[in-house]
């Protein structure tokens, strides 16, 4: 069997997780996932293929249109009679499996692919129906077959690296989030009970990564300071243990914690936590999710903090010698002029403190409570003010691109409701 992975600059972590799962699953040890850079490489030549060929695609809603275009291009190249099997996974296919099948995929694997992909590939290789595998969706003789999400992947059994594939990426150390924010898929796909990767598993992965010259260590988790916590309150001793064991591997390692691609819940910030990060870590920036300067909007979004609490956290971050990077979302459903005015009052206070603002435009994500909410229009005066902030060096983000992308995605998804390959 040949297994390819449609690689983009945004899904390396998915590739690593799936490759690691195959390496450790009985019966799949011989399988190898071959990355195909779909954004820069032609599709692999398959003229001599005699065994089944599977192409894995993992994408978020932001990559929906790009993925659909590439899929149709590959389908046209291969021809209608091609036996190549196209399989989709990731946040968007998980939350919208029927829509994803209409794009032209043969199967969708919902949820955490490390749990279901090995069994799916074995079923294909052995000529069995894959629909007995939890999480697998598709059409069986014209009948739509939908499944619940795959079972949660066991962190302790699938470390975040794949030595046979020579693959490592950023280290995911926590899955799941108890916050249930209305716009975010994490709680609704990964669950509301956080699962933390054991320190020993993280240390094992980093020990291998440095043999591949990966000395900058970055973590993926919803709230970095909640790592190892059962209650959600920071367990600083557990985090110190992690830092100390990583530092003991090699003094050249640089740890980045609470900065991109992770963030820290404002309610987790304390002088003690910041001192711990300063002692062990290399980052000068701490990422905080504010999302709005309006307490009314924060409550609507199901954020647990207030504006006042975020301002207090930002003050502590600055006092500890870090630069705060504050996430904000514009175009929120129901966001009015008064909310925007309050947000800009907060922005000016934050930038006066030395913070950098990272702006986003709200995007409706399937599977969330706000999946069917439309972004509100961002007034021209707000656009002008954001552009002025960018010129000052205190603001950045893809919010303008996201505004246009929202329109294109909404149009494409309306098309899929009434058309598509399997309609």
N, C-alpha and C positions, 0 to 999 in steps of 0.2 A: 504494500500500500504506500502511495505517495501522499503526504500531507503538506499543504502549503498554507502560509499565513499571510493575509493581505496586510502588510505592514505600512503604517503611517508614522509621522513623528509623534502622534498622540497615544499610540496603543502598545508601546514596548512592554509596559508592565503586564498587560494581558498575555502577550506572547510568552514572557518568562514564567508566569503562573501556570499556563497550560503545558509548557514544555516540562516544567518541574513535575507536574502531576503525571504526565506520561512516563517520565523516567522512573517513577516510584510506584507505578501500578502494575501488578502482576499480569503478564501477557502483553503489555505495551512497551516493555523495556527496549525492544528493538526498533520501535517507531521513532521517527525523527521529523520534527516540524521544520520545514524549510521556509525562511522568511522571504517574501517577495515584496519589494518596495513598490507598491502600486502607484505611488506618486512620481516615480522617476524611472522605473524599469518596465520593459515589455513583459507581457505574461509569459511564463516559462513554456518552452516547446514540449509538447506531450506526444509527439508522433510515435515514439517507441514505447509508450505506456501500455502495459498489459494488465497490471493490477489496478484496483480501484484508486481513483484520484479524488481527494477531498481538499477543498479550499475553505479555510476558516476566515471569517470576517468579524471583527470586533469594533463596534463604533457607538458613539454617543449621538444624541439628537443633532448636535452642531455639525456632525459629519454625515448627516442623512443624505443630502443631495450629492455630495462628492462621492459617497459610496454607491449610490444608485447609478450615477453616470458610469462609474468604472465597472460596475457589475454588468450593465447592459453592453458596454464595450467588449468585455470579455465574452459574454454570451454570443455576441455577433461574430466574434473571432472564431469561437469554437464551433458554432453551428447548432441548430436545434437538436440534432441527433447525438450531441456529445454526452458521454456518460459521466462527465465531471460533476461532482456533487458539491454544491455551494451551501455552506452552513454559516448562519449568522448568530452572533452572541454579543454580549455587552449590554449596557444600560438601556439603549433604545429598543433593540429586539426583545429584551426581557419584558419591558413594560408594554410593548405594542407588537406582539408576535404575529397576529393576523395581518396587520399592515406591512410588516417586514416580509412576510411570505408573498404578498402581492407585488413586492419589488422585484421578485424573480428568484428568491432563494428557495432551495429545496427543503431545508430544515432550519428551525430556530432552536437553539438551546437556551432555555430561560434560567436565570440565576447564576450561581457560581459554577463556571464551566469545569473547574478542577474536579468537581464531584461527578459530572455526567459525561464529559468528553471521552475519557478512556473507555467507558462501557459503550458509548455510541460508536466509536471507531472499531472496537472489537466486533460489534454486531454487524457493521458494514463489511469488515474483512471476512467474516464468517458466513456472510450471506443471509443473516437473520434480520428480522424487522427491528428497527431501532426504536419503535414506539413504546416498547416495554421499558425503556430507560426514562427515569423521572427527569422532567425538564424538556424533553424533546417534543417539538411541535412540527407539523407538516401536513401534507395531503396524502392519504392512503386510499388509492383507487377513487380519487375525486372527493373523498370525505375528509373534511377538516378535522385534524386531531390536535387538540390543545392539551397542555399539561400544566400542572402547578410548577412552581419554581424548583430547581434542583435543591438537593439537601445542602446545608451549609458545609463548606469545605473545612476539614480539620487542619488548623494552622500548624499544629505540632507535628503533623505527618507530611506536610508539603512545604518545605522551606522555600524562601523567596529567591531561589537561584537554580539554574539548570546546568550542572557541570558538563554533561555529555554534549549539550548544545553550546557550551561556552557562553552562557547568557546570564547576565545579572542586570538589574535596573535599580530604581529607587525601591526602598524596602518598606513594603506595606506591613505595618505592625498592629493595626487595629481595623476591624470591620464592624459595621453597625454603629448606630447613633441613636441615643434616646430622645433627641430634641424634637423630631417630627416637624421640622420647618416645612411650611406649605409649598415651597418652591423647589425643594431639594429631594432627589431620589434616594439618597443614602438610607434613610430610615425605612423606606418602603420596599427597597430591594434587598438590602443587607440585614434588615432587622433592627429593632430598637434596643436589643441587649448587646453591648459591645463585646467582641471577642478579641482577646489580645494574644499576639504571638508570643510564645515563651522566649525569655531572654536567651536561653541556650540555643534556640533555633536561629535567632537573629545573629548571635555571635558566630555560629557556624557559617551562616551565609556571608557575613562580612569577611571572615577568615578566608573563604574561597575567593571573594571578590577582589581582594588585594593581590591575589596571585595573577589576576587579569589586569592589574594596575588601576583598579578602581579605589582611590583613596578618599574621595569626597563622598561622604555617606549622608543621604537624605532619606527622610521617612515620609510615608503616606499614612495619615490617620486624621479622622474628623476633628479631634482636639488633642494636640500633642501632649498636653499636661494631664490628660485623662488616661494615658497609657498605663495599663496594669491596675486600674482602679475598678473596683466593683460598684462603688456608689456614684462614681462620676466626679468626686472630689479628688484633687491631685494626690497621688501616692508618691511623694517626692523621694522616699527611700528606695522604692522600686526603680524609679527613673535614674537615681544615682547609681544603683547597681548596674543598670544597663550601660550608662556612660563609662563607668569604671572598667567594666569588662571589655568594652570596645577599645578604650584607650590602651588596655593591656595587650591587645593584639599586635599593634604596631604604632610607634609614636608619630608616624607620618600621617596617620588617619586624621581627617578633619570631619567633625560631626556638625551637621546643620539640623537644628531642632526648633520647631515653631516658626520656620520660614518656609517659603515655597518648596514643595507642593502641599505642605500642611499649613495649618493655622492653629491658633489658640483661642479657646472660648474666653471672652473677656472676664467671665466670672471665675476663671481658673488662675488669673494673674495674681501674684503676690510678690513682695520683695524677696521672700525665700526662694520661690520658684525661679525668678529672674536671676538671682545670684547663682543658683545651680547651673543654669544655662550659660551664664557668663564664665563660670569656672571651667566647664568642659567643652563648650561648643565654639565654632568658628564664625557663626553668623552674626552680623551686626544689625539685622532686621528681624522684627517680630511681626507676623501677619495676624491681624485681628479682623474678625467679621462683624462689622457694625450693621451693614445692609441698608439702613435708613436713619436719618436724623430725627424722625418723627416717632414718638412713643406710640402713637395710634397705629402707625403702620407696623411697628415692631410687634405689637400685640396681635395684629391681623396675621402676620407671618408666622406666629407661634414662636417668636424668639423669646428666650427666657430672661434676657437682660433689658435694662433700660438705657437710654442715652446717657444719663448721669453715671451709671456704672461703667459704661465704656470710656467716658472721659476720665474717670478715676483710674481705670486700667492703663490708658494712654499716658497719663501723668507718671505712673509708676514705671512704665517702660522707658520713658524718656529719662527719668531719674536714674535708672539703672544703666544708662549709656547706650541704649538701643534706639534705632530708628523705627517708629511704628509704620507699618504699611496697612492701611485701613480699607477694607472692601466695602463698596457701596453698590446698590442695584438701583438703576433708574428705570422708569416705565412700569413700575409695579401696578398690578391691578388695583383700581380704586385710589391711586395716589393723586391727591389734589394739589392746588396751588399752595395751600397752607402747609402741607407736608413738605413740599419742595422748598419753601421758604425756610422752614425749620431745619431741613437737611443742609442748606447752604450756610445757615448760621453756625451749625456744628462744623461744617467743613472749614470755615474760616478760623474757628477756635482750634481745630486739629492742626491746620497748617501753621498757625502761629506757634504751636507747641513743637513743630518740626516734623509732623507726620507727613507721609506721602499718601495720596488718595488713589486707590485702584478702582476704576469704575467699570460696571457691567450694565448691560441692558437685560431686563427680565426676559427669559425665554420659557414658554410653557413646556414642561417636560412630562411625557406620558408616565402614568403611574403615581403622580403626585396629586394632592388635593387641588392644586391650581393648574392641572393639566389642560383644562378647557377655558381657562381665563386668558383674555387677550391683553397684551401689553398696552398700557396707557400711552398716549402721545406725549413725547417730551417737548415742551414748549421751546420755541426758537431762542428765547432769552436764556433758558437753561443751557441749551447747546452752546450759545456764545460764551457763557460763563465757564463751562467745562473746557472749551477750547482755550480761553484765556488762562485758566489754571494750568493747562498743559504747557503753554508757553513759559510759565513761571518755573517749570521743573518740579512742581509739587503734585503732579497728576499724570496718570497714564491709564491705559486700558484699551480693550477692543470694543468698547461700547458702540461706536459708530458702525463698525463692521457687523456687530451683532444686531443692530436695528435693521439693516438691510437683509441680513440672513434670516431674521424672524419672518419677514414678508415672504421670502422665497420658500422657506420651509412650510409656512401656512398654506401657500398655494399648492405646493407639491403634495402635502398631506390631504388636502381636499380632493386633489386628483386621484389619489390612491383609494379614496373611499368609494369612488364610482368606476374605477378602472383598475389597471394593474394586471400582472401576468395571470394570477389565479382568481381573478374576479368572477 
